Amino acid sequence: MKQKQFEAEHAELWREIDAILTGASLSNEALPAYYRRLCQCLALALQRGYSPTLTDYLQRMAFDCHSRIYGSVVERPMPAAVIRCSNASFVRMSRVTRSASSVVQFQARLPGR
């Protein structure tokens, strides 16, 4: 399908989404369904190699829809328990690596090898 035909076929959907995002429309209930259709449009546009202008426009709109539906991402500090767990895992892995390295070095010193 040509890009112009694709744009014409989906222009109404994009206008509806834009109206919701700008506040011109109050039908927020339809946004999740529109968002799914928009993601399909974006995937098709990327797969078919449509212009970067179109794909950037769709990506921006998809991001805005996602933010509206799921909320904005807030930077959260990592809980101390997670940090302790990952540090402990790192220490265990480094011990295993050192042990394996020692075994290999020992085997290399054996006569006949």
N, CA and C atoms as an extended XYZ file, in Angstrom:
339
Properties=species:S:1:pos:R:3:atomname:S:1:resname:S:1:resid:I:1 pbc="F F F"
N         0.852       -1.168        0.000 N   MET     1
C         0.000        0.000        0.000 CA  MET     1
C         0.904        1.240        0.000 C   MET     1
N         0.550        2.202       -0.798 N   LYS     2
C         1.301        3.451       -0.878 CA  LYS     2
C         1.070        4.267        0.401 C   LYS     2
N         2.050        5.090        0.731 N   GLN     3
C         1.958        5.880        1.957 CA  GLN     3
C         0.763        6.819        1.941 C   GLN     3
N         0.510        7.471        0.832 N   LYS     4
C        -0.622        8.407        0.739 CA  LYS     4
C        -1.951        7.689        1.005 C   LYS     4
N        -2.098        6.494        0.451 N   GLN     5
C        -3.314        5.711        0.666 CA  GLN     5
C        -3.428        5.315        2.144 C   GLN     5
N        -2.306        4.929        2.728 N   PHE     6
C        -2.259        4.566        4.150 CA  PHE     6
C        -2.691        5.750        5.021 C   PHE     6
N        -2.142        6.923        4.719 N   GLU     7
C        -2.489        8.123        5.481 CA  GLU     7
C        -3.969        8.453        5.348 C   GLU     7
N        -4.497        8.359        4.146 N   ALA     8
C        -5.913        8.663        3.919 CA  ALA     8
C        -6.814        7.682        4.664 C   ALA     8
N        -6.413        6.420        4.686 N   GLU     9
C        -7.216        5.380        5.331 CA  GLU     9
C        -7.275        5.556        6.846 C   GLU     9
N        -6.194        6.058        7.438 N   HIS    10
C        -6.119        6.142        8.898 CA  HIS    10
C        -6.202        7.567        9.444 C   HIS    10
N        -6.388        8.555        8.596 N   ALA    11
C        -6.398        9.960        9.024 CA  ALA    11
C        -7.484       10.242       10.056 C   ALA    11
N        -8.652        9.649        9.887 N   GLU    12
C        -9.758        9.890       10.826 CA  GLU    12
C        -9.392        9.396       12.227 C   GLU    12
N        -8.780        8.224       12.321 N   LEU    13
C        -8.337        7.689       13.607 CA  LEU    13
C        -7.346        8.646       14.264 C   LEU    13
N        -6.385        9.120       13.492 N   TRP    14
C        -5.355       10.000       14.038 CA  TRP    14
C        -5.954       11.328       14.487 C   TRP    14
N        -6.958       11.825       13.768 N   ARG    15
C        -7.632       13.060       14.173 CA  ARG    15
C        -8.383       12.855       15.494 C   ARG    15
N        -9.048       11.712       15.621 N   GLU    16
C        -9.772       11.399       16.859 CA  GLU    16
C        -8.807       11.347       18.045 C   GLU    16
N        -7.682       10.668       17.864 N   ILE    17
C        -6.691       10.558       18.937 CA  ILE    17
C        -6.143       11.932       19.294 C   ILE    17
N        -5.830       12.713       18.271 N   ASP    18
C        -5.297       14.054       18.506 CA  ASP    18
C        -6.303       14.908       19.271 C   ASP    18
N        -7.574       14.791       18.939 N   ALA    19
C        -8.618       15.550       19.637 CA  ALA    19
C        -8.680       15.155       21.114 C   ALA    19
N        -8.543       13.871       21.398 N   ILE    20
C        -8.558       13.415       22.786 CA  ILE    20
C        -7.330       13.937       23.527 C   ILE    20
N        -6.180       13.842       22.895 N   LEU    21
C        -4.943       14.256       23.557 CA  LEU    21
C        -4.877       15.759       23.794 C   LEU    21
N        -5.460       16.545       22.906 N   THR    22
C        -5.440       18.005       23.071 CA  THR    22
C        -6.589       18.506       23.938 C   THR    22
N        -7.494       17.628       24.306 N   GLY    23
C        -8.598       18.011       25.160 CA  GLY    23
C        -9.820       18.505       24.416 C   GLY    23
N        -9.784       18.457       23.095 N   ALA    24
C       -10.930       18.913       22.305 CA  ALA    24
C       -12.071       17.903       22.339 C   ALA    24
N       -11.775       16.673       22.691 N   SER    25
C       -12.792       15.628       22.784 CA  SER    25
C       -12.787       15.074       24.204 C   SER    25
N       -13.945       14.730       24.704 N   LEU    26
C       -14.042       14.219       26.069 CA  LEU    26
C       -14.212       12.706       26.131 C   LEU    26
N       -14.075       12.022       25.020 N   SER    27
C       -14.307       10.575       24.990 CA  SER    27
C       -13.027        9.805       25.318 C   SER    27
N       -12.546        9.951       26.556 N   ASN    28
C       -11.337        9.238       26.995 CA  ASN    28
C       -11.535        7.724       27.051 C   ASN    28
N       -12.785        7.273       27.144 N   GLU    29
C       -13.042        5.831       27.234 CA  GLU    29
C       -12.577        5.101       25.977 C   GLU    29
N       -12.590        5.780       24.855 N   ALA    30
C       -12.205        5.156       23.587 CA  ALA    30
C       -10.691        5.133       23.379 C   ALA    30
N        -9.950        5.845       24.225 N   LEU    31
C        -8.509        5.978       24.003 CA  LEU    31
C        -7.759        4.642       24.004 C   LEU    31
N        -8.018        3.715       24.912 N   PRO    32
C        -7.272        2.444       24.857 CA  PRO    32
C        -7.450        1.693       23.528 C   PRO    32
N        -8.659        1.666       23.004 N   ALA    33
C        -8.883        0.993       21.715 CA  ALA    33
C        -8.191        1.750       20.585 C   ALA    33
N        -8.267        3.077       20.630 N   TYR    34
C        -7.577        3.887       19.628 CA  TYR    34
C        -6.065        3.686       19.721 C   TYR    34
N        -5.565        3.585       20.942 N   TYR    35
C        -4.124        3.386       21.155 CA  TYR    35
C        -3.657        2.075       20.520 C   TYR    35
N        -4.433        1.011       20.692 N   ARG    36
C        -4.071       -0.279       20.081 CA  ARG    36
C        -4.032       -0.159       18.562 C   ARG    36
N        -5.031        0.511       17.998 N   ARG    37
C        -5.056        0.691       16.538 CA  ARG    37
C        -3.902        1.569       16.074 C   ARG    37
N        -3.569        2.589       16.857 N   LEU    38
C        -2.439        3.453       16.523 CA  LEU    38
C        -1.129        2.666       16.525 C   LEU    38
N        -0.963        1.785       17.502 N   CYS    39
C         0.249        0.956       17.564 CA  CYS    39
C         0.340        0.035       16.343 C   CYS    39
N        -0.797       -0.456       15.878 N   GLN    40
C        -0.808       -1.268       14.658 CA  GLN    40
C        -0.390       -0.424       13.461 C   GLN    40
N        -0.894        0.794       13.394 N   CYS    41
C        -0.513        1.707       12.299 CA  CYS    41
C         0.987        1.978       12.334 C   CYS    41
N         1.504        2.227       13.524 N   LEU    42
C         2.934        2.500       13.670 CA  LEU    42
C         3.765        1.302       13.227 C   LEU    42
N         3.355        0.118       13.631 N   ALA    43
C         4.095       -1.088       13.236 CA  ALA    43
C         4.074       -1.266       11.717 C   ALA    43
N         2.930       -1.045       11.116 N   LEU    44
C         2.839       -1.163        9.654 CA  LEU    44
C         3.705       -0.113        8.957 C   LEU    44
N         3.666        1.116        9.456 N   ALA    45
C         4.450        2.192        8.842 CA  ALA    45
C         5.942        1.895        8.926 C   ALA    45
N         6.371        1.369       10.066 N   LEU    46
C         7.793        1.015       10.214 CA  LEU    46
C         8.163       -0.158        9.312 C   LEU    46
N         7.299       -1.169        9.273 N   GLN    47
C         7.564       -2.357        8.458 CA  GLN    47
C         7.618       -2.013        6.970 C   GLN    47
N         6.753       -1.130        6.561 N   ARG    48
C         6.684       -0.788        5.134 CA  ARG    48
C         7.681        0.299        4.722 C   ARG    48
N         8.405        0.848        5.683 N   GLY    49
C         9.423        1.834        5.372 CA  GLY    49
C         8.877        3.183        4.953 C   GLY    49
N         7.760        3.591        5.563 N   TYR    50
C         7.197        4.897        5.243 CA  TYR    50
C         8.128        5.993        5.762 C   TYR    50
N         7.848        7.208        5.365 N   SER    51
C         8.749        8.337        5.644 CA  SER    51
C         8.980        8.534        7.141 C   SER    51
N        10.176        9.016        7.482 N   PRO    52
C        10.464        9.307        8.885 CA  PRO    52
C         9.512       10.349        9.478 C   PRO    52
N         9.020       11.251        8.662 N   THR    53
C         8.065       12.253        9.152 CA  THR    53
C         6.810       11.567        9.677 C   THR    53
N         6.290       10.611        8.919 N   LEU    54
C         5.084        9.888        9.337 CA  LEU    54
C         5.368        9.019       10.555 C   LEU    54
N         6.448        8.258       10.517 N   THR    55
C         6.732        7.363       11.650 CA  THR    55
C         7.032        8.154       12.917 C   THR    55
N         7.721        9.285       12.813 N   ASP    56
C         7.973       10.121       13.991 CA  ASP    56
C         6.663       10.660       14.562 C   ASP    56
N         5.772       11.092       13.676 N   TYR    57
C         4.469       11.595       14.099 CA  TYR    57
C         3.696       10.506       14.854 C   TYR    57
N         3.685        9.302       14.305 N   LEU    58
C         2.962        8.198       14.948 CA  LEU    58
C         3.616        7.789       16.261 C   LEU    58
N         4.943        7.783       16.302 N   GLN    59
C         5.637        7.434       17.544 CA  GLN    59
C         5.354        8.459       18.635 C   GLN    59
N         5.374        9.733       18.274 N   ARG    60
C         5.081       10.794       19.246 CA  ARG    60
C         3.656       10.644       19.786 C   ARG    60
N         2.722       10.377       18.873 N   MET    61
C         1.330       10.213       19.277 CA  MET    61
C         1.163        8.968       20.152 C   MET    61
N         1.842        7.882       19.800 N   ALA    62
C         1.764        6.658       20.608 CA  ALA    62
C         2.337        6.901       22.002 C   ALA    62
N         3.432        7.646       22.078 N   PHE    63
C         4.015        7.972       23.379 CA  PHE    63
C         3.041        8.793       24.221 C   PHE    63
N         2.416        9.776       23.599 N   ASP    64
C         1.454       10.614       24.315 CA  ASP    64
C         0.251        9.802       24.791 C   ASP    64
N        -0.225        8.884       23.955 N   CYS    65
C        -1.336        8.004       24.357 CA  CYS    65
C        -0.926        7.122       25.530 C   CYS    65
N         0.249        6.550       25.433 N   HIS    66
C         0.748        5.678       26.498 CA  HIS    66
C         0.832        6.454       27.811 C   HIS    66
N         1.360        7.667       27.742 N   SER    67
C         1.470        8.493       28.947 CA  SER    67
C         0.095        8.821       29.520 C   SER    67
N        -0.856        9.085       28.652 N   ARG    68
C        -2.210        9.416       29.109 CA  ARG    68
C        -2.875        8.205       29.755 C   ARG    68
N        -2.676        7.022       29.170 N   ILE    69
C        -3.331        5.819       29.687 CA  ILE    69
C        -2.642        5.301       30.950 C   ILE    69
N        -1.315        5.188       30.906 N   TYR    70
C        -0.582        4.545       31.997 CA  TYR    70
C         0.083        5.530       32.953 C   TYR    70
N         0.036        6.809       32.656 N   GLY    71
C         0.669        7.806       33.509 CA  GLY    71
C         2.116        8.012       33.094 C   GLY    71
N         2.677        9.080       33.585 N   SER    72
C         4.058        9.378       33.227 CA  SER    72
C         5.002        8.559       34.094 C   SER    72
N         6.170        8.321       33.572 N   VAL    73
C         7.173        7.539       34.277 CA  VAL    73
C         7.863        8.462       35.279 C   VAL    73
N         7.931        8.007       36.515 N   VAL    74
C         8.584        8.775       37.559 CA  VAL    74
C         9.843        8.020       37.961 C   VAL    74
N        10.938        8.737       38.054 N   GLU    75
C        12.193        8.117       38.482 CA  GLU    75
C        12.055        7.735       39.948 C   GLU    75
N        12.189        6.468       40.234 N   ARG    76
C        12.055        5.997       41.607 CA  ARG    76
C        13.392        5.452       42.086 C   ARG    76
N        13.747        5.754       43.312 N   PRO    77
C        15.000        5.193       43.826 CA  PRO    77
C        14.872        3.681       43.972 C   PRO    77
N        15.968        2.999       43.770 N   MET    78
C        15.955        1.540       43.896 CA  MET    78
C        15.904        1.178       45.380 C   MET    78
N        14.989        0.289       45.764 N   PRO    79
C        14.902       -0.109       47.169 CA  PRO    79
C        16.204       -0.734       47.648 C   PRO    79
N        16.524       -0.503       48.915 N   ALA    80
C        17.772       -1.008       49.494 CA  ALA    80
C        17.850       -2.530       49.415 C   ALA    80
N        16.711       -3.216       49.565 N   ALA    81
C        16.715       -4.681       49.515 CA  ALA    81
C        17.168       -5.176       48.140 C   ALA    81
N        16.767       -4.488       47.084 N   VAL    82
C        17.170       -4.882       45.738 CA  VAL    82
C        18.672       -4.667       45.560 C   VAL    82
N        19.166       -3.548       46.073 N   ILE    83
C        20.603       -3.266       45.974 CA  ILE    83
C        21.396       -4.326       46.729 C   ILE    83
N        20.963       -4.671       47.947 N   ARG    84
C        21.666       -5.703       48.726 CA  ARG    84
C        21.662       -7.035       47.993 C   ARG    84
N        20.515       -7.394       47.421 N   CYS    85
C        20.388       -8.658       46.703 CA  CYS    85
C        21.318       -8.688       45.493 C   CYS    85
N        21.349       -7.613       44.710 N   SER    86
C        22.196       -7.609       43.521 CA  SER    86
C        23.673       -7.575       43.903 C   SER    86
N        24.019       -6.892       44.988 N   ASN    87
C        25.415       -6.914       45.444 CA  ASN    87
C        25.815       -8.312       45.889 C   ASN    87
N        24.920       -8.992       46.601 N   ALA    88
C        25.215      -10.348       47.049 CA  ALA    88
C        25.386      -11.277       45.861 C   ALA    88
N        24.547      -11.118       44.840 N   SER    89
C        24.664      -11.952       43.640 CA  SER    89
C        25.992      -11.708       42.949 C   SER    89
N        26.417      -10.463       42.882 N   PHE    90
C        27.691      -10.128       42.246 CA  PHE    90
C        28.851      -10.769       43.006 C   PHE    90
N        28.801      -10.699       44.332 N   VAL    91
C        29.880      -11.291       45.139 CA  VAL    91
C        29.921      -12.800       44.923 C   VAL    91
N        28.755      -13.462       44.917 N   ARG    92
C        28.719      -14.912       44.682 CA  ARG    92
C        29.285      -15.258       43.316 C   ARG    92
N        28.884      -14.499       42.300 N   MET    93
C        29.373      -14.776       40.942 CA  MET    93
C        30.883      -14.574       40.854 C   MET    93
N        31.405      -13.550       41.513 N   SER    94
C        32.850      -13.324       41.442 CA  SER    94
C        33.591      -14.438       42.164 C   SER    94
N        33.023      -14.993       43.245 N   ARG    95
C        33.653      -16.119       43.937 CA  ARG    95
C        33.664      -17.355       43.044 C   ARG    95
N        32.548      -17.609       42.372 N   VAL    96
C        32.471      -18.765       41.478 CA  VAL    96
C        33.485      -18.612       40.352 C   VAL    96
N        33.596      -17.425       39.815 N   THR    97
C        34.535      -17.178       38.716 CA  THR    97
C        35.963      -17.372       39.183 C   THR    97
N        36.286      -16.845       40.391 N   ARG    98
C        37.644      -17.027       40.911 CA  ARG    98
C        37.933      -18.496       41.175 C   ARG    98
N        36.941      -19.236       41.718 N   SER    99
C        37.133      -20.663       41.992 CA  SER    99
C        37.377      -21.426       40.703 C   SER    99
N        36.583      -21.144       39.688 N   ALA   100
C        36.749      -21.832       38.402 CA  ALA   100
C        38.097      -21.495       37.799 C   ALA   100
N        38.537      -20.262       37.942 N   SER   101
C        39.828      -19.841       37.410 CA  SER   101
C        40.957      -20.571       38.128 C   SER   101
N        40.840      -20.755       39.446 N   SER   102
C        41.865      -21.464       40.219 CA  SER   102
C        41.970      -22.912       39.780 C   SER   102
N        40.826      -23.559       39.529 N   VAL   103
C        40.821      -24.955       39.091 CA  VAL   103
C        41.525      -25.087       37.746 C   VAL   103
N        41.248      -24.191       36.841 N   VAL   104
C        41.874      -24.236       35.521 CA  VAL   104
C        43.383      -24.026       35.641 C   VAL   104
N        43.788      -23.072       36.464 N   GLN   105
C        45.218      -22.821       36.654 CA  GLN   105
C        45.895      -24.028       37.288 C   GLN   105
N        45.233      -24.678       38.262 N   PHE   106
C        45.795      -25.859       38.910 CA  PHE   106
C        45.961      -26.994       37.901 C   PHE   106
N        44.930      -27.217       37.074 N   GLN   107
C        45.002      -28.282       36.075 CA  GLN   107
C        46.111      -28.025       35.068 C   GLN   107
N        46.367      -26.779       34.751 N   ALA   108
C        47.410      -26.444       33.790 CA  ALA   108
C        48.797      -26.778       34.343 C   ALA   108
N        48.943      -26.782       35.669 N   ARG   109
C        50.245      -27.080       36.268 CA  ARG   109
C        50.493      -28.577       36.443 C   ARG   109
N        49.491      -29.399       36.260 N   LEU   110
C        49.657      -30.844       36.442 CA  LEU   110
C        50.591      -31.399       35.357 C   LEU   110
N        51.417      -32.348       35.737 N   PRO   111
C        52.312      -32.944       34.752 CA  PRO   111
C        51.512      -33.727       33.711 C   PRO   111
N        51.965      -33.688       32.496 N   GLY   112
C        51.317      -34.424       31.419 CA  GLY   112
C        50.219      -33.625       30.763 C   GLY   112
N        50.056      -32.413       31.083 N   ARG   113
C        49.022      -31.588       30.461 CA  ARG   113
C        49.622      -30.507       29.659 C   ARG   113
